[in-house]
């Protein structure tokens, strides 16, 4: 299981490899994430991951810096650090400082809503003077009345946007609040001077100041609600982390008592009772009873699986029928579900290649827009012979219509939805780049055993020259004592058959198992090595002899995964080449390839040869490797994209980029389709973000938009982008 390292520090120093996991409130986009990232780099931190969508920040404090000092430093950027709680810690954190929230409890979202509702009445009254030609409101034309109405809104904006803007400027990473603050302050200052000088209503733009602040607050609130939806799948997983459990305890008379407790209070080793229809409260091992478990929340597979004594239960799964007593095996950050949420969170913090261009532009965007606004003012005033007021309004429109957030959120928003949807369906990505890499894959290499096959052997055929029931009885009685996988499989297959009572029995490694019955007859079950010299037909798995004469043989076959043929057919439809790469005998590999329609077979390969072959294939075209993630680890790591089929409890063992958690290939087309459509969504988002700014800024500069309309358009741009990302939740991906 994946262990999530949670740290709750006071003033102690970190050891050299200590992993810190925090939530940072106040990040609005990748520009903010870049500020936090650069600060942590300056402090000597390594392995830094900053997720602007969820607010998750993780790093390794290799420089031995005091964590409280680092928290204060991040605070000086205009953000706030919150230690994660042990349970439910992976639910996205809320953001208060900049008005952007992705919080699971919605408290900061409500705070932003209250700010907007507070400012709205003042702004609406101020806007009435704009329709003075139709409705004469003489008292509203008084500049001091307008100042009084504008002042509460201006102070809210100054406190809310201004503080963030100032901190971002003095730390060398100006954010979008700088643009909003400049627009509001400029229009307010110009209007105040006009009021003092008595220049008349043509010099009063108090309604512009108020509308900029109010509409940006509205845009932020709507954007936050949209962005919050991108975390829907992850939040639904996180909700399962805090439930009630039936704890078993014993009194001094050894009487059993059951009482309800929150699963957060459970410790490793505690005993719990799980009843029919209840959710498994935490990772545990069954001590008594059996049940049918629905593990869809973890694996994406809704078909219930049978669990009995000594089987492991994954917290968050649902006991559909049965009753079990179990012992807690993991709590808090060590559970499978916490590990999955942590992996998703880390992957969201990764920056895929497409985001790098947007990051570079976002880093210089604010100074660039300020420059364009200054040029807009100068050109309108000196070249177009406009008044100071008109020129200023056009410059302000440029400031407030430009949207660095749209560029910054284009990739993270789509990645958040893609990774969340994948996790909900039993697909885990170690990094966001893997999600994007699916678009390039042109050939897929499959391991054989445990990947295309289940790794469970079944009897394919058998033949004997004695009575069939007697033959089965002898074979079962021999193989039930065998430690060889083939022998165990035969014994399991013919379990329940009558048994022969042996006088003696022993197993010889590499040869087979030998026994003597009460009558003194000697029986053997083993490979072709036990055959008498004159026996010709040696092309079978297990031979049975009686007193050195062959009485029959049994062939076993590795069971092919039921979904393998359908998945490979789908890959061929998509013109993706399929290759079987195995250490098994060529005849077996050829037979399997023929049965499944695999394009190419590379058999009898050692692990080192597999590694070399993957490296060679990778140079030809982008190559994915699908394996069981244990003995295929080097080859999986070498491929363009490593994909492992895994049991959920083994996710920490994988060296692959992608894990199919239902222990099968069924979700491979889903993963490929989701990767490609996430990439399409990112491109659509980036196109919208760039096109919006390229078109909107000149329109504002030429005076076709008022600052009020510009502020509304700026908020709308982020909402469109978020909505397009959320569409990926329901989009058909394959």
N, C-alpha and C positions, 0 to 999 in steps of 0.2 A: 504493500500500500504506500501511496505517496505521503510523505510527512510534510506538513506545512509548518515552517518555522515561524512561530509567533513570538514576538518579543515585547515585553511590557517593562520598560526601563524607568528608573528614577535618575540617579546620577552616576550609576556604575559605568565603567568602560566596557566596550565590546571586545570580545576576543577576536582573533584575526579573521576567522571565517564566519562570523555571526551574520545571519541574514535578518534584515529589518523589514517588517511589513507594516505600512501605515496607510491610513486614508488621509488624503489631503483635500480639504474643502476649498472650493473657490476656483478650480480650474474650469475654463470654458471651452478650450480647444487645444490643438497641438501647439499653438504659440505659448500658451500657459505651461503646457507640459514641457516645452523646450526650456522655459525659464527655470523650472524646478530641476530639470535634468542637468543644465549647465551649472547651477549652483552646487548640486551634489558632486559633479565632476570636480569642481573647484575645491571642494572639501575632501577630495581624495577617495570618494566612494567608487566602488566598482560594481559590475553586473547590475547597472541601473535600469529599471523598467518603470515608466510613468504612463499610466492609462488615463487620458483626459475624460473618457466616458464615465468610468466608475469611480475615478479619484484614487485608485489604488497606486501606491508607490512602494517599490521594493528595491533594496540595494544591499551591498555587502560593505560594512563599515571597516574597511581594511586599514584606515588611517588612524584608528583609535580615537576618533573625535567624540567629545561628549554629545550624547544624543539630544540633550536639552538645548545645547548651543546650536545644533543643526536645526532643531525645531524652530528656535528663535529666528535663525537665518531664513528659513522658508516663510516664517511669519512676516519678515521684513519685505518679502516679495509681494505681500498682499494675500497670502493664503494661510490656512490654518491646519495644523497637523492634529489628527485624532488617532490614538492607538486603537488598533482593531480589537474587538471583543473575541473571546475564544469561540463562542458559538454564534452562528449567523454572521460571522465577520466578513464573509465574502459578498454579502448583499451590498449593493453599491452605496457609497456614502453620499450624504447630502452636501450641498455646497451653498454657503450663505454669502460669502464675501462679494462675489461678483454678480450675484443673482442667478447663477446657473446651478441647478440642482439635479442630481440624478439619484436622490435619496430614496431609499425604500420606504421610509415612513412618510415622505411627502411634507415634512415640517418646514423645510426651507423653501419648497415650492409654494406652500401656503404663505410664507413670509413675503415672498416676491409678489404674490397675488395681492396681499394687503397693501404693499407699497403702491402698486398700480391703482388699486381702488381708492387709496387716500389721495393720490394726485389727480385722478380722473375728474372729479367735480370742479376743481379749480381750473383745470385746462378747458373743460367744456364751456364754462362761463366766459373765459378769456376769448375763446374762439368765436363767441357770439358777435363780437365787434367786427368780424370779417364779413358779416351779412348786414352791416349797418345800412346799406342802400335799401334794403327791404324792411328791416325792423330797426327803428331808431331807438337806440338805448344810450341816452345822453350821458348818464352817469358812468357808463363803461368806457367812454372816450377819455375820461380823466386819467392822465398818466400815473397818478399816485394810486388810483384804484387798481389799475393794471399791475403796478408794482406789488401792491399788497396781495393780490391774487396769485401772482407769479412766485413770490418769495417762498412760501411753503414747499412748492414743487422744486424750486431751484435748490433749496437747502437739502431736500431729500436726495436730489441728483448729485449735489456736491459731496455729500457724505457717502453716498453709495458708489457712484462712478469715480468721483474725484480722488478719493483716498487710494483706490486701486490704481488709477492712472498715475498718480504721483509716485507711488511705490515702484511701479513698473518702470517709470522713467529714470528714477535715481539708481535703479539696479541695472540699467542699460538694456532692458527688454520691454520696450513700450508695447502695450496691448491695445485692443480695440476700444477700451474705455477712455483712452487718451483722445481718440477722435470724437467720441460722444461728449466728453468733458470740454474739449476745445470749442465744439460747436455751441454748447449751452452757454459757456462763459462769454464767448465772443458776442453772441446775440444779446445776452443779458447786459453786458457792459455797455454795448452800443446804445441799447434802449435806455439804460440808466442815465447815460450822458445826455441823450436826447430829451429825457424828462427834466433833468436839471437845467439844461439850456433853454427848454421851452421851444424846441424846434418843430413841434407838431406831431400829429399821429403818423406821418410818413416815416418818422424816425423811431417809431416804437415797434419793437418786435418781441415783446414779452410773451405773446402767445406762441412764438416760434420756440423760445427757450422751454416753455412748459410742454409743448407738444413733442419736442425732441425727447425730453426725459420720459414723459408718460408713454409715448409709443414704443420707445426702446425697452422700457420696463414690460410693456405688453408683449413685445416680440420675444424678449427673454423668457417670459413666463410660458408662452406658447411653445417656444423652442425647447424649453426644459421638459415640458410635458411630452413632446415628440421624442426627444432624445431618451427620456426615461423609458419609453416603450421599446427602445433598442435593447434594453437589458431584460426584457420580459422573460425570456427563456431561462436566463441565469437566475433571475429572482425566484422563479417558480421552483428551481432546484434548491435555492437557499432556504426557502420557506420550510422545507422538510427537515431542516437542521434543529428545529426547536419544537418538540412534541412531548406529550405526557407518556410516561412509561410505568409499567406495573413492576415494582421492585419487590423481590422476595427476600425476607429476612427471617431470622429464627430467634426465639426468645430463650431464656435460660433453661427451659424445659424441652428445648429442641422442637418446639411447635412452629410450624411454618405460618408466616403472616405475609400478606400482600397489601401494599399500599402505594398510591399514586405519587410519583415524583416527576419533575421535569427532567428530560434526558440530560440537560446540562449539569445536573447534580450527580450523575452516574460516574463511577470510576471503573477502571479496568479491574476485572475480577468479580464485579457485582453480578448477582443473579437477577434475571428478569423473566416475567411471564408474558408471552405474546399470544393474544387470543385471535379467534377467527374474525377477519375483517379489519384488524388493526394494522397500523403502520409500524414497521420495525423501527424502534426508536433510535437505535445506535448499532454499530457493528458488533456482532456477537457470534458465538459458536453454540450450536444446539447440543444440549446435554441429554434431553429427553423429548420424545415426541417426533412427529413428522408433519409436514405441511406442504401446501402448494403456494409458491411465492411468485408474485408479479414484480419483476425487477425492471419494468419499463422505464422508470425514472432514471435509472442508471445506465441500462444497456440499450434502451430504445426498443427492446423486444417485448411485446405485450403477452406472448404465450407463457402461461405460468410454468415454473420449473419445480420439480419435486425436491424437497430438502428433508434430510433425516439426521440422525445422531452423527455428530462430529462434522457436519457440514457448516459452512460459514454463511451468516446472514449479513446482508449489506443494509446499513441504515438508510431509510427512505423507501425501501421496497415495501410491498403490501402483502400481508399474509391473507390469501384469498380463502383458504380453508385449512382447518387443522388447529392444533394447540401445541405450543412448544415451550419448554423451559430452556433458557440459554444463559451463557456467561459472556459478559461484556469483554470484548477483545481490544477495542480502541475507542478513544473519546476525543472530543475537541478537534484539534487540527490534524490528528492522526487518522481520522476516518477516511474511508474511500470517497465519500461525497465531498468532504472538505478538500481532499486531494484533487478531485475532478474540478471543483470550483476554482481552486488555486491555479490549476493548469490553464483553465479558460482565461482567468484573470491575467496570468503571465503572458499568454499568447496575445491578448488584447493590447498589452503594453509594448509588444514588439512592433517595429516599424518595417512594413514590407516595402519593397523597392518603389512602388508607385507613390508612396507618401513623401519620399525624400525631396522630390521637386517642390511639392506643396510646402514642405517645411522650410526650404530655402527661401521661397517667395514670402512666406508668412513672416520670416525673421526680419525682412526689410520693408514689409508692406506698410506699416504705420508711418515711418519717416517718409516713404515715397508718397503716400496720400497727403500728408501735411504739405509736402513740396508742391504737389499738384494743386492743392487748395490755394496756396499762396500765389502760384502762377495764374490760377483762375481769377483771383481777385485783381491782380495787377493787369492782366490782359483785358478784363471787362471794364476796369476803371480807366485805363490809359488808352487802350486801342479801340474799345467799343463805345467809349464815351458814356458809360453808365454811371449812375450816382454811386456814392459810397455805400448806401443802403442796399441797392440792387446787387452790386459787386460782392458785397459781404454775404448776402443771402445765398448767392450762387456758390461761393467758396464754402459756406457752411453746409450746403446741400451735398457738395462733394465729400466733405468730412463724414457726414452721417449716412450717406448711401453706400459707401464702400464697406465691404464685409470680409475681414480676414478670417472670421470664424468659419465662414462657409468653406474656405479652402482648407482650414485646419481640421474641420470635422468630416470632410468628404470621405477620407479613408477610415478613421476610427469608428464612425457610425456604421458603415457597411460591415467592417470586420466584427464589430460587437454583435450584430444580428447574425452574421454567418457562423461565428463560433458558438453563439448561444443556441442556434437551431441545430448545429452539429452535435453539441453536447446533449441536447434533449433527445437526439436520435441515436445515442450510443457511439458517437464519433468524436474522438478527442484529437486536437491539434496541439503539438508542443509549441508551435510558434505560428504567427500570422503569415509569415512568408510561405509556409507549407500550403496554406489555403490558396494563396495566389499562384503557387507553383503548379497546381493541377492543370492550369490552362495550357502548359507547354508539353505535357506528357504525350509521347508518341508510341511508346512501347512499355509493356509491363511484364516483369519477370516474376514467375511464381516458384516458390519452394513447393515440394510435393507433400511430404508427411507433415500433418498438422495444419496444412494450409489449404491445399486442394482436397486433401483427405482429412478425416477426423482424427487419425492417429489411433482409432479403435479397430482392432482386427475382427473380421467375421469369417465364418466358414464359407468358402466359395464352392467347394466340391469335395466329395470323398468317395472312395470305392473300397470294397472288401470282398474276399472270397469266402467269408463266413456269414452267418445270419446278421442282418443289419443291426438289430437291437442288441445282440451279443457284442458286436463290434463297438457300438457306441458305449456299451457298459465297460468294456476293457479300456477304451481310449479315455473316457471320463475318469475312471478309477486311477489311471496313471497320471493324467495331466493335472488333476486336482492337487497333486503334491509338487507340481512344477513351479519354479520361480521365473521361467522364461516367458516373455510377453506373449509369444505365440501359444505356448502351452496354457497360460492363464486364460487367453481368449477362448480357446477350445473348451476348457472346463466351464467357463462362464456360459458359453453358448449351449452346452449340453447339460447344464445344471439341472438336478432333479432326477437324472438317470440312476438306475440301480447301481450299486457299487460291488466290486470284487474285494473280498477280504484278503489282503496280502500277508504273506508270512514275513517278507522283508521287502524294503523298497529304498532306493537311493538314486540321487541325481548326480551325473557327471557333467561338469561344466564343458560346454562346447560339443558335447556328444548327444546327451539325452537322458532319459530317466529309465531305470531298470527295476523290475520287480519280480518276485517269485510267489506263486500262489500256494495254497495248502497242498496241492497235488505235486508240487515240485516243478511245474512248468515255468519257464523263464520268458518274460515279456519285456519288450523295449519299445519306447517311443522316442524318435529322434530324427536327425537330418540324414541325408544320403550316406553319411559316414558309417552308419550302423548296418548298411546293406551288405548282404553276402556278395562275394566277388562276381558271381555269375548273373547277378540281377542287372538288367539293362535299363529299364525305365526309371531314371533317377531325377526326373524333372518335376518333383513335387516338394512341398514344404516339410511335411511330417510323415514319416513311415512308421508302421507298427509291425513288429515281428513277434513270433511265438516260437521259442526254441530255435532261433536263428532262421526261421522261414517267414517271408513277408506275407502278412495276412490282409494288408490294406494300406491305404495312404489317405491323408487329409490335406487339402489345400486351403490356405487362409488368404484373405485379401484385405488390404487397408480400405476401409469404407470411404467412398467418395462423398464429399459434402453434397447434400441434396441441391444446394443452390449453385454449385460450381458451373454446371453446364449452361444454365440460364445467364449467369454473370459473364462468362466467356463469350457467349453468343452476342450479348449486348456490346461488349468491347469490340467485337469484330464489326458490328454495325457502325460503330464510331470510328472505324479504320485505325484502331489501336492494335498494334502487333502484340501477340502473346507468346511468351517463351517459358518453357519449363526448365528450371535449373535445379538439379538434384544430385545427391550423392548415391542414390539408389542405382540398381542395375539397369542397363540400357533397355533390356527387353520389357521390364516393368514400366519404365518411363514412356517407352514408345506406345505400349498398350493403353496407358492412361491418356496420353496425348491424342491418340486415335479416338478414344471414347469421348473426350471433351472438345475435340477440334482445335487443339493448340497448334500454333503455327510452326514452332521450332523447339527441338529437344536438345538439351545439353546435360548429359547424364554422367554418373560415376565421377563426381567432382569432390575434391577435398574442400574444407572451409577456405583454405588459402587460394585454391583455384577458383572458387566461387567469387571471392573478393576480386581477383584479377579479371575474371570474366565480366563482372559488373562494371569495373573501371573501363574495360574495353568497349562495352555496349554504350556506356555513358558518353564516350567520345563521339559515337556515331549519331546519337539523337537523345533528347531528354528521356530518361528511363526511370520508371518506378519499380521498386522491388517489394513484393508481398511475401512475408514470412511469419513464422510463429514468434519472432521477437527474442528468442533465447539463443539457440545455436546459430541463428542467422544474423546475429547482432552486427558483426563487421560488415557484411554485405548490405544490410539495411542502412547502415550509416554512410556507406560509400555511394549509394544510389542518389540520383537527383532528388528522389522522394522515397523515403522508407516508410512502408505501411505494414503494421503488424496486426495480426488477429490475436486477441488477448482476452483473458478473463479479467473482469473489473478489478479483482483483488491483486492482480499482477502488474498494474499499470506503471509502477515505479521501476520495473525491470526492463522496460523497453528502451531501446536506443533509436527507435524510429521517430519519424516526424508526425505520423498519423497512427492512431490506434483505433481499430474497429472492435469495440468492447463486447459485442455479442458473440465473440469467439467464432466468427464466421465471415464469409465473403459477401453476405447479402447486402451489406451497406456500402460496398465498394462503388457501385454506380452512383449511389446517393452522394457519397463523398466527392467523387469526380464532378458530378453535376453541380453540387453546392459550391465547390471551389471555383468552377468556371463562372457561375452566375454571381458569386460574390465579387469576382474580378470585374464583371460587366457592370455591376452596381457601383463599384468604386470609380470606374471610368465615367459613368453617367454623372455621378456626383461631382467629380473633378471638372467635367465639361460644364456643368451648370455653374459651379463656383467661379470658374475663370470667365465664362461667357457673361455671367451676370455683371461682374466687376468691369470687364472690358466695355460692355455696352452702357451700363448704368452711369459710370463716372463721367464720360463725355456728355451724356444727356443732361446730367446735373450741372456740369460746367457751362453749358450753353443756355442755361436758364429755363429748360423745359419742365423742371420739377422744383417745387418749393421744398424747403427743409422739412416741412411736416410730412409731405408725401414721401420724401427721401427716407425719413426715419421709418415710415411704415414699410417701404419697399425693402429696407435693410433687414427688418425682422422677418419679413416674408421669405427672403432668400434662404435663411437657415431652416425655416419650417418645411419648405419644399424639399430640401436636401434630406432632412430627417425622415420625412414621409416616404421619400423614395427608398431610403434604407430599410424602413419598417416593412415596405412592400416585399422585401426578400423573405419575410416570415411565411407568406402565403404563396409565393411564386413557385410554379412547378419547375423543378430543377433538373429532372431527368425523365 
